[in-house]
């Protein structure tokens, strides 16, 4: 169990981007009246942005 956690913890920013950032961004876009961007549902767009931002944050070691 400790080995699994040791491998997952460094990927925390990517998990945050997918599990927290994407649903919140989807809710904000839906509340703002944005139903789809270029035919892509808001959840998929937010999921891609959240994952990309999380991976960049993991690589750089910071969010901004």
ZADO-628534 format. One record per residue: x, y, z of N, C-alpha, C in turn. Coordinates in Angstrom, 2 decimals, always signed. Each point is the difference from the previous one (the first is absolute). Example, Ala and Ser with C-alpha at 12.3 -4.5 7.8 and 13.67 -1.06 7.14 Angstrom:
<atom><n_east>+13.19</n_east><n_north>-5.69</n_north><n_up>+7.80</n_up><ca_east>-0.89</ca_east><ca_north>+1.19</ca_north><ca_up>+0.00</ca_up><c_east>+0.90</c_east><c_north>+1.20</c_north><c_up>+0.00</c_up></atom>
<atom><n_east>-0.35</n_east><n_north>+1.05</n_north><n_up>-0.72</n_up><ca_east>+0.82</ca_east><ca_north>+1.19</ca_north><ca_up>+0.06</ca_up><c_east>-0.77</c_east><c_north>+1.09</c_north><c_up>+0.73</c_up></atom>
***
This chain:
<atom><n_east>+0.82</n_east><n_north>-1.20</n_north><n_up>+0.00</n_up><ca_east>-0.82</ca_east><ca_north>+1.20</ca_north><ca_up>+0.00</ca_up><c_east>+0.86</c_east><c_north>+1.25</c_north><c_up>+0.00</c_up></atom>
<atom><n_east>+1.08</n_east><n_north>-0.02</n_north><n_up>+0.76</n_up><ca_east>+0.88</ca_east><ca_north>+1.17</ca_north><ca_up>+0.06</ca_up><c_east>+0.64</c_east><c_north>+0.26</c_north><c_up>-1.35</c_up></atom>
<atom><n_east>+0.33</n_east><n_north>-1.05</n_north><n_up>-0.73</n_up><ca_east>+0.61</ca_east><ca_north>+0.15</ca_north><ca_up>-1.32</ca_up><c_east>-0.98</c_east><c_north>+0.66</c_north><c_up>-0.97</c_up></atom>
<atom><n_east>-1.25</n_east><n_north>-0.40</n_north><n_up>+0.07</n_up><ca_east>-1.01</ca_east><ca_north>+0.59</ca_north><ca_up>-0.87</ca_up><c_east>-0.15</c_east><c_north>+1.48</c_north><c_up>+0.29</c_up></atom>
<atom><n_east>-0.07</n_east><n_north>+0.35</n_north><n_up>+1.27</n_up><ca_east>-0.13</ca_east><ca_north>+1.41</ca_north><ca_up>+0.37</ca_up><c_east>+1.22</c_east><c_north>+0.81</c_north><c_up>-0.39</c_up></atom>
<atom><n_east>+1.18</n_east><n_north>-0.60</n_north><n_up>+0.14</n_up><ca_east>+1.23</ca_east><ca_north>+0.71</ca_north><ca_up>-0.37</ca_up><c_east>+0.01</c_east><c_north>+0.31</c_north><c_up>-1.50</c_up></atom>
<atom><n_east>-0.61</n_east><n_north>-0.83</n_north><n_up>-0.79</n_up><ca_east>-0.04</ca_east><ca_north>+0.24</ca_north><ca_up>-1.45</ca_up><c_east>-1.13</c_east><c_north>+0.93</c_north><c_up>-0.41</c_up></atom>
<atom><n_east>-1.08</n_east><n_north>+0.05</n_north><n_up>+0.76</n_up><ca_east>-1.15</ca_east><ca_north>+0.83</ca_north><ca_up>-0.35</ca_up><c_east>+0.11</c_east><c_north>+1.44</c_north><c_up>+0.50</c_up></atom>
<atom><n_east>+0.60</n_east><n_north>+0.21</n_north><n_up>+1.16</n_up><ca_east>+0.04</ca_east><ca_north>+1.33</ca_north><ca_up>+0.61</ca_up><c_east>+0.67</c_east><c_north>+1.04</c_north><c_up>-0.89</c_up></atom>
<atom><n_east>+1.11</n_east><n_north>-0.31</n_north><n_up>-0.67</n_up><ca_east>+0.59</ca_east><ca_north>+1.04</ca_north><ca_up>-0.87</ca_up><c_east>-0.91</c_east><c_north>+0.44</c_north><c_up>-1.14</c_up></atom>
<atom><n_east>-0.97</n_east><n_north>-0.82</n_north><n_up>-0.36</n_up><ca_east>-0.94</ca_east><ca_north>+0.35</ca_north><ca_up>-1.06</ca_up><c_east>-1.23</c_east><c_north>+0.72</c_north><c_up>+0.53</c_up></atom>
<atom><n_east>+0.06</n_east><n_north>+0.49</n_north><n_up>+1.24</n_up><ca_east>-1.12</ca_east><ca_north>+0.72</ca_north><ca_up>+0.61</ca_up><c_east>-0.53</c_east><c_north>+1.15</c_north><c_up>-0.84</c_up></atom>
<atom><n_east>+0.87</n_east><n_north>+0.84</n_north><n_up>-0.59</n_up><ca_east>-0.54</ca_east><ca_north>+1.08</ca_north><ca_up>-0.84</ca_up><c_east>-0.82</c_east><c_north>-0.49</c_north><c_up>-1.18</c_up></atom>
<atom><n_east>+0.40</n_east><n_north>-1.10</n_north><n_up>-0.61</n_up><ca_east>-0.77</ca_east><ca_north>-0.54</ca_north><ca_up>-1.12</ca_up><c_east>-1.36</c_east><c_north>-0.51</c_north><c_up>+0.49</c_up></atom>
<atom><n_east>-0.01</n_east><n_north>-0.67</n_north><n_up>+1.16</n_up><ca_east>-1.27</ca_east><ca_north>-0.46</ca_north><ca_up>+0.56</ca_up><c_east>-0.89</c_east><c_north>+1.18</c_north><c_up>+0.36</c_up></atom>
<atom><n_east>+0.58</n_east><n_north>+1.07</n_north><n_up>+0.54</n_up><ca_east>-0.76</ca_east><ca_north>+1.20</ca_north><ca_up>+0.33</ca_up><c_east>-0.62</c_east><c_north>+0.59</c_north><c_up>-1.27</c_up></atom>
<atom><n_east>+0.79</n_east><n_north>+0.06</n_north><n_up>-1.06</n_up><ca_east>-0.50</ca_east><ca_north>+0.55</ca_north><ca_up>-1.25</ca_up><c_east>-1.18</c_east><c_north>-0.77</c_north><c_up>-0.56</c_up></atom>
<atom><n_east>+0.04</n_east><n_north>-1.32</n_north><n_up>+0.14</n_up><ca_east>-1.07</ca_east><ca_north>-0.84</ca_north><ca_up>-0.54</ca_up><c_east>-1.19</c_east><c_north>-0.10</c_north><c_up>+0.95</c_up></atom>
<atom><n_east>+0.27</n_east><n_north>-0.19</n_north><n_up>+1.28</n_up><ca_east>-1.08</ca_east><ca_north>-0.28</ca_north><ca_up>+0.96</ca_up><c_east>-0.65</c_east><c_north>+1.23</c_north><c_up>+0.62</c_up></atom>
<atom><n_east>+0.70</n_east><n_north>+1.12</n_north><n_up>+0.04</n_up><ca_east>-0.56</ca_east><ca_north>+1.22</ca_north><ca_up>+0.61</ca_up><c_east>-0.19</c_east><c_north>+1.10</c_north><c_up>-1.05</c_up></atom>
<atom><n_east>+1.07</n_east><n_north>+0.32</n_north><n_up>-0.72</n_up><ca_east>-0.04</ca_east><ca_north>+1.11</ca_north><ca_up>-0.94</ca_up><c_east>-1.02</c_east><c_north>-0.22</c_north><c_up>-1.13</c_up></atom>
<atom><n_east>-0.02</n_east><n_north>-1.18</n_north><n_up>-0.58</n_up><ca_east>-0.89</ca_east><ca_north>-0.26</ca_north><ca_up>-1.13</ca_up><c_east>-1.49</c_east><c_north>+0.12</c_north><c_up>+0.35</c_up></atom>
<atom><n_east>-0.48</n_east><n_north>-0.62</n_north><n_up>+1.08</n_up><ca_east>-1.43</ca_east><ca_north>+0.16</ca_north><ca_up>+0.33</ca_up><c_east>-0.38</c_east><c_north>+1.44</c_north><c_up>+0.37</c_up></atom>
<atom><n_east>+0.89</n_east><n_north>+0.69</n_north><n_up>+0.70</n_up><ca_east>-0.30</ca_east><ca_north>+1.39</ca_north><ca_up>+0.38</ca_up><c_east>-0.04</c_east><c_north>+0.88</c_north><c_up>-1.25</c_up></atom>
<atom><n_east>+0.95</n_east><n_north>-0.18</n_north><n_up>-0.89</n_up><ca_east>+0.03</ca_east><ca_north>+0.77</ca_north><ca_up>-1.24</ca_up><c_east>-1.24</c_east><c_north>-0.29</c_north><c_up>-0.85</c_up></atom>
<atom><n_east>-0.41</n_east><n_north>-1.25</n_north><n_up>-0.04</n_up><ca_east>-1.21</ca_east><ca_north>-0.37</ca_north><ca_up>-0.73</ca_up><c_east>-1.21</c_east><c_north>+0.70</c_north><c_up>+0.58</c_up></atom>
<atom><n_east>-0.12</n_east><n_north>+0.02</n_north><n_up>+1.31</n_up><ca_east>-1.14</ca_east><ca_north>+0.66</ca_north><ca_up>+0.65</ca_up><c_east>+0.00</c_east><c_north>+1.50</c_north><c_up>-0.28</c_up></atom>
<atom><n_east>+1.17</n_east><n_north>+0.61</n_north><n_up>+0.02</n_up><ca_east>+0.09</ca_east><ca_north>+1.44</ca_north><ca_up>-0.27</ca_up><c_east>-0.38</c_east><c_north>+0.29</c_north><c_up>-1.45</c_up></atom>
<atom><n_east>+0.48</n_east><n_north>-0.83</n_north><n_up>-0.92</n_up><ca_east>-0.34</ca_east><ca_north>+0.20</ca_north><ca_up>-1.41</ca_up><c_east>-1.49</c_east><c_north>-0.21</c_north><c_up>-0.25</c_up></atom>
<atom><n_east>-0.58</n_east><n_north>-0.99</n_north><n_up>+0.64</n_up><ca_east>-1.43</ca_east><ca_north>-0.25</ca_north><ca_up>-0.15</ca_up><c_east>-0.82</c_east><c_north>+1.14</c_north><c_up>+0.60</c_up></atom>
<atom><n_east>+0.41</n_east><n_north>+0.52</n_north><n_up>+1.15</n_up><ca_east>-0.69</ca_east><ca_north>+1.11</ca_north><ca_up>+0.63</ca_up><c_east>+0.13</c_east><c_north>+1.27</c_north><c_up>-0.84</c_up></atom>
<atom><n_east>+1.10</n_east><n_north>+0.12</n_north><n_up>-0.72</n_up><ca_east>+0.22</ca_east><ca_north>+1.16</ca_north><ca_up>-0.85</ca_up><c_east>-0.69</c_east><c_north>-0.11</c_north><c_up>-1.35</c_up></atom>
<atom><n_east>-0.66</n_east><n_north>-1.10</n_north><n_up>-0.26</n_up><ca_east>-0.75</ca_east><ca_north>-0.17</ca_north><ca_up>-1.23</ca_up><c_east>+0.82</c_east><c_north>-0.55</c_north><c_up>-1.16</c_up></atom>
<atom><n_east>+1.20</n_east><n_north>-0.51</n_north><n_up>+0.29</n_up><ca_east>+0.82</ca_east><ca_north>-0.59</ca_north><ca_up>-1.04</ca_up><c_east>-0.32</c_east><c_north>-1.50</c_north><c_up>-0.04</c_up></atom>
<atom><n_east>-0.73</n_east><n_north>-0.43</n_north><n_up>-1.02</n_up><ca_east>-0.44</ca_east><ca_north>-1.39</ca_north><ca_up>-0.07</ca_up><c_east>+1.06</c_east><c_north>-0.89</c_north><c_up>-0.64</c_up></atom>
<atom><n_east>+0.63</n_east><n_north>+0.47</n_north><n_up>-1.04</n_up><ca_east>+1.03</ca_east><ca_north>-0.78</ca_north><ca_up>-0.69</ca_up><c_east>+0.91</c_east><c_north>+0.97</c_north><c_up>-0.74</c_up></atom>
<atom><n_east>+1.24</n_east><n_north>-0.38</n_north><n_up>-0.11</n_up><ca_east>+0.97</ca_east><ca_north>+0.81</ca_north><ca_up>-0.73</ca_up><c_east>+0.44</c_east><c_north>-0.81</c_north><c_up>-1.21</c_up></atom>
<atom><n_east>-0.29</n_east><n_north>+0.50</n_north><n_up>-1.18</n_up><ca_east>+0.32</ca_east><ca_north>-0.66</ca_north><ca_up>-1.26</ca_up><c_east>-0.57</c_east><c_north>-1.42</c_north><c_up>-0.05</c_up></atom>
<atom><n_east>-1.18</n_east><n_north>-0.18</n_north><n_up>+0.59</n_up><ca_east>-0.65</ca_east><ca_north>-1.30</ca_north><ca_up>-0.02</ca_up><c_east>+0.49</c_east><c_north>-0.98</c_north><c_up>+1.06</c_up></atom>
<atom><n_east>+0.98</n_east><n_north>+0.40</n_north><n_up>+0.79</n_up><ca_east>+0.54</ca_east><ca_north>-0.85</ca_north><ca_up>+1.06</ca_up><c_east>-0.72</c_east><c_north>+0.35</c_north><c_up>+1.31</c_up></atom>
<atom><n_east>-0.59</n_east><n_north>-0.99</n_north><n_up>+0.67</n_up><ca_east>-0.68</ca_east><ca_north>+0.30</ca_north><ca_up>+1.28</ca_up><c_east>+0.97</c_east><c_north>+0.62</c_north><c_up>+1.01</c_up></atom>
<atom><n_east>-0.53</n_east><n_north>+0.84</n_north><n_up>+0.85</n_up><ca_east>+0.83</ca_east><ca_north>+0.75</ca_north><ca_up>+0.95</ca_up><c_east>+0.79</c_east><c_north>-0.92</c_north><c_up>+0.92</c_up></atom>
<atom><n_east>-0.56</n_east><n_north>-1.14</n_north><n_up>+0.39</n_up><ca_east>+0.72</ca_east><ca_north>-0.88</ca_north><ca_up>+0.91</ca_up><c_east>+1.27</c_east><c_north>-0.54</c_north><c_up>-0.63</c_up></atom>
<atom><n_east>-0.06</n_east><n_north>-0.38</n_north><n_up>-1.27</n_up><ca_east>+1.19</ca_east><ca_north>-0.54</ca_north><ca_up>-0.67</ca_up><c_east>+1.05</c_east><c_north>+1.08</c_north><c_up>-0.17</c_up></atom>
<atom><n_east>-0.43</n_east><n_north>+1.19</n_north><n_up>-0.32</n_up><ca_east>+0.93</ca_east><ca_north>+1.11</ca_north><ca_up>-0.13</ca_up><c_east>+0.67</c_east><c_north>+0.31</c_north><c_up>+1.34</c_up></atom>
<atom><n_east>-0.80</n_east><n_north>+0.06</n_north><n_up>+1.06</n_up><ca_east>+0.53</ca_east><ca_north>+0.28</ca_north><ca_up>+1.33</ca_up><c_east>+0.90</c_east><c_north>-1.14</c_north><c_up>+0.48</c_up></atom>
<atom><n_east>-0.33</n_east><n_north>-1.22</n_north><n_up>-0.34</n_up><ca_east>+0.82</ca_east><ca_north>-1.15</ca_north><ca_up>+0.37</ca_up><c_east>+1.37</c_east><c_north>+0.07</c_north><c_up>-0.67</c_up></atom>
<atom><n_east>+0.02</n_east><n_north>+0.34</n_north><n_up>-1.27</n_up><ca_east>+1.27</ca_east><ca_north>+0.13</ca_north><ca_up>-0.73</ca_up><c_east>+0.85</c_east><c_north>+1.13</c_north><c_up>+0.56</c_up></atom>
<atom><n_east>-0.63</n_east><n_north>+1.14</n_north><n_up>+0.26</n_up><ca_east>+0.74</ca_east><ca_north>+1.14</ca_north><ca_up>+0.55</ca_up><c_east>+0.50</c_east><c_north>-0.32</c_north><c_up>+1.40</c_up></atom>
<atom><n_east>-0.84</n_east><n_north>-0.61</n_north><n_up>+0.83</n_up><ca_east>+0.40</ca_east><ca_north>-0.34</ca_north><ca_up>+1.36</ca_up><c_east>+1.15</c_east><c_north>-1.00</c_north><c_up>+0.03</c_up></atom>
<atom><n_east>-0.06</n_east><n_north>-1.00</n_north><n_up>-0.84</n_up><ca_east>+1.08</ca_east><ca_north>-0.99</ca_north><ca_up>-0.07</ca_up><c_east>+1.29</c_east><c_north>+0.65</c_north><c_up>-0.49</c_up></atom>
<atom><n_east>-0.10</n_east><n_north>+0.79</n_north><n_up>-1.04</n_up><ca_east>+1.20</ca_east><ca_north>+0.66</ca_north><ca_up>-0.54</ca_up><c_east>+0.61</c_east><c_north>+0.93</c_north><c_up>+1.04</c_up></atom>
<atom><n_east>-0.84</n_east><n_north>+0.79</n_north><n_up>+0.66</n_up><ca_east>+0.51</ca_east><ca_north>+0.94</ca_north><ca_up>+1.00</ca_up><c_east>+0.61</c_east><c_north>-0.75</c_north><c_up>+1.19</c_up></atom>
<atom><n_east>-0.62</n_east><n_north>-1.10</n_north><n_up>+0.40</n_up><ca_east>+0.54</ca_east><ca_north>-0.82</ca_north><ca_up>+1.09</ca_up><c_east>+1.34</c_east><c_north>-0.62</c_north><c_up>-0.34</c_up></atom>
<atom><n_east>+0.15</n_east><n_north>-0.50</n_north><n_up>-1.21</n_up><ca_east>+1.27</ca_east><ca_north>-0.59</ca_north><ca_up>-0.42</ca_up><c_east>+1.09</c_east><c_north>+1.06</c_north><c_up>-0.09</c_up></atom>
<atom><n_east>-0.35</n_east><n_north>+1.17</n_north><n_up>-0.54</n_up><ca_east>+0.97</ca_east><ca_north>+1.10</ca_north><ca_up>-0.05</ca_up><c_east>+0.41</c_east><c_north>+0.41</c_north><c_up>+1.41</c_up></atom>
<atom><n_east>-0.96</n_east><n_north>+0.07</n_north><n_up>+0.92</n_up><ca_east>+0.31</ca_east><ca_north>+0.35</ca_north><ca_up>+1.39</ca_up><c_east>+0.90</c_east><c_north>-1.05</c_north><c_up>+0.64</c_up></atom>
<atom><n_east>-0.21</n_east><n_north>-1.26</n_north><n_up>-0.32</n_up><ca_east>+0.85</ca_east><ca_north>-1.05</ca_north><ca_up>+0.55</ca_up><c_east>+1.42</c_east><c_north>+0.12</c_north><c_up>-0.53</c_up></atom>
<atom><n_east>+0.12</n_east><n_north>+0.24</n_north><n_up>-1.30</n_up><ca_east>+1.33</ca_east><ca_north>+0.11</ca_north><ca_up>-0.61</ca_up><c_east>+0.75</c_east><c_north>+1.22</c_north><c_up>+0.51</c_up></atom>
<atom><n_east>-0.69</n_east><n_north>+1.15</n_north><n_up>+0.06</n_up><ca_east>+0.65</ca_east><ca_north>+1.24</ca_north><ca_up>+0.43</ca_up><c_east>+0.17</c_east><c_north>+0.08</c_north><c_up>+1.51</c_up></atom>
<atom><n_east>-0.85</n_east><n_north>-0.72</n_north><n_up>+0.73</n_up><ca_east>+0.08</ca_east><ca_north>+0.03</ca_north><ca_up>+1.45</ca_up><c_east>-0.77</c_east><c_north>+1.13</c_north><c_up>+0.64</c_up></atom>
<atom><n_east>-0.79</n_east><n_north>+0.72</n_north><n_up>-0.79</n_up><ca_east>-0.84</ca_east><ca_north>+1.07</ca_north><ca_up>+0.53</ca_up><c_east>-1.17</c_east><c_north>+0.23</c_north><c_up>-0.95</c_up></atom>
<atom><n_east>-1.05</n_east><n_north>+0.64</n_north><n_up>+0.49</n_up><ca_east>-1.22</ca_east><ca_north>+0.19</ca_north><ca_up>-0.79</ca_up><c_east>+0.09</c_east><c_north>+1.18</c_north><c_up>-0.96</c_up></atom>
<atom><n_east>+0.69</n_east><n_north>+1.03</n_north><n_up>+0.39</n_up><ca_east>+0.04</ca_east><ca_north>+1.20</ca_north><ca_up>-0.87</ca_up><c_east>+1.35</c_east><c_north>+0.19</c_north><c_up>-0.62</c_up></atom>
***
